[in-house]
Amino acid sequence: MVVEAVPEGKYAEVGGGITMHYHEAGSGERGVVLFVHGSGPGASGWSNFKGNYPALAEHGYRAIVPDTMGYGYSTKPEEGAFSLSDVAAQYKALLDAIGVSQVSVIGNSQGGAIAIAMALEYPELVEKLVLMAPGGLETRDTYMAMEGIKAMIRVLYKEGVSKETMRKVFTLQLHDESKITDQIIEERYQVAMTQHKDNIARIQVANQEDRLSEILCPVLCFWGANDKFCPPSGASKIAARCPKSLTMLIASCGHWVMVEYQKLFNDLTLKFLDDELT
């Protein structure tokens, strides 16, 4: 009997036949924080942020950790294409369903692109943004040339998904490969076995760099200098174009800042949410 590596939480209908799965923790006396995970085979909110959201919950925030459509335990459409606006609307519907009218959004990679879209589409909803190497800031060709993206495409369409091939991809996520544990691979593998190989193409991530100046809420951005999935040049775009931004470029760090520098990420995010970084 296989023990589920990713625990099951709650569900909400968000329209269009889509059901979103999510975890939550914390009282919410200091506010609500939404975590939006990245893409890739086997991704889920819990797997991405299990080392982060409990720290915020312990400090009085209500942490909401969903699975984006196509990932984790959420609905996985087998056809069709969805824009960032479509997915942002699903997240808005989730928040409406659980009674949240204002939120700070934390997003990494594709989740960062979704977080940016939420801030653009629903400025009255999003109080603050915390971004970790967000997608949607470059042309498609730029991303497709990145070593990590090329490895992921190779696994999905040529080598096939297995624990061994997934480990090849995820060791590229971090500068310190030793932090890719067997547990992380098992979490990802079990979810990946429920996904169609074309799932990664289901959400179309548009280039939003020209709209960054429209984001008027405070933004905290982390980026690993050794990122092999999203070019670190994106950090300067956030810093230059988001008028209320603080951006940190971290040496000896890959794509998953929240994993490689968990304490730094948790501590600075809490200070940012508590208005202690201004």
N, C-alpha and C positions, 0 to 999 in steps of 0.2 A: 504494500500500500504506500503510495506517495503522499507525503505530508505537504500540504500547500505551503509554499515558501512565502507567499504574500497573503496576509490575513484579509478576510472579507469584512467590509464595513456596511455602509448604508447606500440606498439608491434613491434617485429622484428622476422623474420624467421631465425632459427639457424641450419637448416638441419634436415634430418631424419623425416620430418613431424612435427617437434616441433616448436611452436611459443612461444616466451618468452615475457611476459608482464613486463614493468618496468616504474618507475617514475624517473625523473631527475630534478635537480635544481642546480643553481650556474653557475658562469661564466667560471670557469676552468682556470683562470689566474694563480692560484697557483698549479694546477695539477688536476688529476682525481682520485676519490675514488669510488670503487665498494663495495657495501654492500651485503653480502650473508647471508641470514637468516637460521635459524634452521628448524628442522622438527616438526612433531606433527600435530594432527588434526587442520585444519584451519589456518596453518601458511601462512604468506605472508611477503614480504619485507617491505611494508609500515607499517603493524601492528608491526613488530619487531623494526623498526628503526625510526618511526615517531618523536620520541623525540631526535634523534641524527643527522640525515642527514641534517636538516635545519641549525644546528649550523655550520657545515662544509661549507655548501653552502654560508652562510652569510660571511664567512672568505675567500671567493674567490675560493673555490674548486668546481669542478663539481662533484656532488654526483649522482651516478647511483644506483638505488634501484630496482633490478629485483625480480620477483617471480621465484624460481627454478621450473623446470619441475615437474608437479604434484601438484603445490601449487598456491595459489592466482588465478590470471586470466590466467596463463600460461597453455599450453596444458597438459592434464592429461591422459597419456596412461593407458589403462585398463589391459594391459598385458605386459610381458617382464621384463627384469632386466637390470639395467644400473650401470656401475662401476663409481667410483669417476673420473676416466679418461674420461669417456663418458660425465659426467656432466661438468667437467672442460672444455672440448672441446666445449660444448654448450655455456658456459660463454665466452670463447674465441671468438666464432662466433658472439655472441652479441656485444662484444667490437669492433670486426672488422666491423660489420654492421653499427655501429654508429661512426666509425672513431677514435677509441681510440687505441693507440699503446703502451702506458705505463700507469700503474695504480697502486695505492695502494689498497690492498684488506682488507676489514674488514669482519670477519666471526665469527658467534657464533654457537656452538654446531655442528650439521651436516654441517652448513655453514662454520664453522672453518675447518672441514675436507676437504671440497671442496676448501677452500682458500689454505690450505697446498698443496693439489693436484695441484692447479694452479701454485703455486710457484715451485713445482718439475717438472711439465710438461713444463712450459713456463717461465723459469727464466729471459729471456730477456723482458718479458711483465710485471712481478710483481716487482715493486720497493720496496715496504714495505708491511709487514703483521701486522694487528692488530687482535689478536685472543681473543675470550672470551669463555673459557671452550670448546675448540674444541673437537669434537669427533674423532674417528679413532686413538686413542692412547692406547687402551686396547683390550683385547680379547672380543669376543661377550658375553661369559659367564659373564664377569665382568659387562658389561653394563646391561645385563638382570637381574642381582641381585640387581640393584639400585632401591630404593623405587619409584622414579618418573617414571622410565621406566616400572616397573611392573604395576603401576597405569594406565599408558597410554595404555598398552596392554590389561588390564582388560576392560577399557572403549571401546576400538575398537572391541574386540572379545567376550565380555561377557555382559557387562552392556548396551552397545549401546551409541551412541553419542547424547547427549542432553545438554542444557545449564547447567543443574545441574551436570551432570557427568563431563563435561569439566571443570567446576569450581573446582571439586575435584583434577583434574590433575594440573591445572594452579596455584592453591594455593601452590603446591609443588615446583613450579618454583622459588618462592621468599621466602626469610627468613621473610620478612614483608608481610604477606598475605593480609593486607589491601590495598596494591597497585594493587591487581587484581580487577579492576573495572568492572562494568557492561558493559562499552564500550569495554574493551578488550575481554570479553566473547562474546559480540555480533559480533565483528569483526571476531573472530575465528569461531564462530558458523556458520555464513553465508557462509564462505568459506568451512568449513567442510561438509556442506550439498551438496557440489558439488564434493566431493572426494569419491572414493571407499575405503572401509575399509582397503584394502591391499596396499593402496598408500604408506604407510610408509616403506613397504618392497621393493618398486620398485627400490630404490637406495641402492646399496650394499656398505656399508662403510667398507673398508678394514682397518686393523691395519697398520698405517704408521709410528709408533714410531721408527722403525729401520732406517728410511730415514731422520729423522729430521736434522741430521748433514749435509745433502746435501743442506739445505736451507741457502744460503749465504747472502740474503737480511736482513736488520734490521727487528726485530720482537718485537712487544709490546704485552704482554699477560696479560689478566686479568682473575682471577678465584675466585669465591666465596667459602669461607671456608665451607659453609653449603650447597654446591651443592648436590642435590639428583638425578641428572641425569647423570652427567659426574664426575667421581671421582677426587677430588682436587689433588690427587697424580700426575695427569697429568701435573700440574704446574711445578713440579720439573723436569719432562722430558723435557719440553720446555726450562727451564732455563739451564739445564745441557748440552743439545745436540744441541741447535741452537746457533751457535757461536756468533751471534750478537743480542742476545735477552735481553730484560728487562721484568721481570715477577713480577706481583703483586698479592699476595694472600690476599683477603679482608675479614675481620671478619664481622659477622652478614650479610652475603650476600649469596644468592642462585645462581641459574643458570643464571639469567638475570641481569648481572652486569649493562648493559646499561639502564635498567629500575630502579633498586634499587639505583644505584649511577650514575644517569644520568649526573650531572654536573661534577663529577670526571672523568667519562669516556670521556665526550666531551672535557673537558679542557686538559686532558693528551694526548688524541688522537691528538688534534690540535698541542700541543707542539711537539709530536713525529713526526708528518708530517712536521712540520716546522723546524725540526732538532734542537730543543731546549732541548732535553733530553739526548743528547750525552755528 
